[in-house]
Amino acid sequence: MILIVVLALVAGACSPAPEGRIGGTVRVVGSWSGAEEAAFLAMVAPFEASSGIVVDYTGTRDLNGLLWEGVAKGRAPDVAGLPGPGQMVEFARHGALKDLSGVIDVQAYKAGTVPTFIELGSVDGALVGVFIKATLKGLIWFNPTVYSLEPPQTWQELDERATLAARADTETWCVALESEATSGWPGTDWIEDIVLRESGPDIYDEWVAGRLPWTSPEIRAAFSRYGTVVSNGWGGPTQQLATNFADGGNPLFSDPPGCLFHHQATFMTEFFRTRAGARAHDYDFFPFPTIDPRFANSVTGGGDLFGMFNDTPQARALMRYLVTPEAQSIWVQRGGALSVNLQVSSYPDAVSRRAADVLRSAERFRFDASDLMPEQMNEAFLQAVLDFTRSPTELDFILNGLETVRLQAYASDALTGPAQ
Amino acid sequence: MTIPRTLPRPSEIPWSQVLATGLFALTLAVLVVDVVLWGGQRFRAPPVTFVRGQGILIMEMFMAVSYGAMGWLLAHRISRNPLGWLFLVIGVVTAMQMTATFLVQEDHQAFRQVDYGDLWAAWLSSSVYLPLLVGLFVVVFLRFPDGRPLSRRWGYASWLAAIGTVLVIATTGLSPEGLLWYPSLPNPIALSVDARPALAVAAVIGLVLLVSGTLIAAASMAVRYSRAGDIQRAQLRWIAVAVLLLAGGGVPFLVIRYALRLDYAAGEVMLIVAVGAACFLPIAAAVAVLRHRLYDIDVIIGRALVYIPLTGILGGLYTAGVAGAQRVFVTLTGDRSDAAIVITTLVLASMFTPIKNWLQAIVDRRFKPGAGHGHAAAPHVTLETLSARVAALEQAATGIPTAASSASVGASANPEAVSEPASPVVVATAVGSTVHPEPAASVVTPPAETPAPSNPATGAVGSRGSVAAATPTSGAPGHV
């Protein structure tokens, strides 16, 4: 009997049949617009050509609201870019997301993908989200013609060298927080990077898991340090709040320059080129400086998740395609994106390659904290950053408000929908 | 009269004892590594299916220690009985599968693929550990306590379980969907997706065989219990309960783990139940050994229960004493002094015996039959009690010789020559003018010349209902 089974296994272990033309349309919703939307459409173009399926893409910054509305009305898109792992959990527990284990080649996906991203895409043992690209956050961008000193290794060195490099009317930082429904996220990224480097990954994890009060000294210290950035930022709070994140790095390249440094993720190169007219040699980066040496070589990052809301042949085919190295290489080759697939190494320039090296050589990687938080907490965090940027003296009031939300948001762990 | 010990051949002693000690030490060493790794991860719940908290891992650590300790004891003392070795293997593999888990969690900290060695460790842990554990449990169920199945026919359950184990290992180990227990990891030897139907069929066949073997083995324990005499029943009672619990908790979990998809929270609860039931088996074995003298090795466990806490207490007192004394010296003289160490050592030396006696009394009270209510069952006390009761019998009924008195005298003259634990005895008590045999609080095995059923594990004799000879004897080697 065992022999029969073994023979059956060996006989079955042949390669899968290639997928033919299917036709039809798959409705996709994502948060990308502009250059990112163009990159996504370029990514799916070969899929459309080979499968005959039309990818009907809609971009929105209010992705979460649109998806919940679609789920509630039974008009969810077939496939969607998910706002983040935290929101993904809510959609999965609501029963809106399909289990992908029978949809994609799970073994191939796991073999090529960083395990922590697979874990982030799983809910209660089921794979419901796949990452199609990754982002290294916490990079400090600069214009080499404006800042020509050695990259600082520590926060103290950064302060010292910023003083040395400063010119008249040039502030240390560029800050831009506007992003429609998700305004404030560049500020939450700031807080997260500071918490990780100042208090370490353990505190970071406790914070993300809702076990650390927002009024704790660690979070208070992070807000305070971010406050020094804002106070040394170009344009003042009003302009920082009103400037779209995509234009946040423009003052690096103006004459005279408005700021020395801009804190942003890898995707910012796309906006340097398209919004500020910069060329490849006009910008460079150094990793976020060490604040506490015990937590050196820690990085934060993010990624773009995809989930399937409707189980159609077209949606299945698209999901299968998006996780392939071939598909992910297309976006990566356009610049500004890193792949979660470790087989992808076709980075187009030195900056992208160096960013990939920083990401892969880091001893500790942590996913964007706000994306892991429950939606209610995430929204409160965004608003808190905007409020603090506007009124830094109100920190106690702001943190107490966040703490009140924490007690509510994490208490109802089995969330079934967005905050009303 | 001292019965000479029946010692194993000298060439066997070091080998089995060294191996048993080595395996137990390995278990403990691996557990230390586990705790260090996990502590470095702030005791976070690892990326393992059905594990969302720390409780299940703590239970598994207890399981590894308890199986290792009981296995060491049994393998050390009765090396020819396979049960001790099985327990030792269960302890070691349980500790090692946790190491794999914590290494996987460590790899999740960085933006990298899992280390190749860790991936293979995870494969072993995910594919081999649970089926192997079930297979080992089947053997334990079938062979407890004497190391042999009830009959050859019952022994076929081992073969069912063995084939089932191999099939389940093969099907999960070749799964095209990654590792079963570590859902974020790929399978290093995955078959193609097209093999999925064949694997599913093989998995079901394997599961049916494994479950059948488990149920038959559990049934054999029930049959063994029903056929046993009173003393054997007392020895087997806890074990039988543990076996039934383990079968009852483990089989449903096996089915949902390998054949059905279940709600995640329910799976988590069933895993906790299964591991909890597994933890109960060595506890039951310890109770059988201590309270019912299974294998006649209760003295060793009793000593371990005294000396392990004694070591901990003295160590703690020493540390605290030295620190406290140093503080006093710094306060008085402004400097530290070696006298603090000397004084603390002297104080502790004087406390050694009282603490040891206190612990011994607790252990005796808890585990020594007939030594309840605050009285330690010292041999001479037991014999004096026995003498008094026999004397009472003399008054109530005539003609019973007072040999117990002479035994008591003998014990008083040479207490060390008497076995430390109270031995099984059945004393005839007088009710009115009628003599009724009934088990006394202090149970003594019948004299050598009294025919009695043999102890299933060791061949020691003992029987309820036989009127006591006044000379207390014991089935344990070396007892008077």
Interface residues (C-beta under 8 A of the other chain):
Chain A: M1 I2 V5 V6 A8 L9 A11 G12 A13 C14 S15 P16 S101 D105 V106 Q107 K110 A111 V114 P115 T116 I118 E119 S122 D124 G125 L127 A134 P201 D202 D205 V299 G301 L342 L359 R360 A362 E363 R364 F365
Chain B: R42 R44 P47 T49 F50 V104 D107 H108 Q109 A110 F111 R112 Q113 V114 I163 V166 L167 A170 L174 P176 E177 G178 P183 S184 L185 P186 N187 A190 L191 S192 V193 D194 A195 R196 P197 A198 L199 V201 A202 I205 Y264 A265 G267
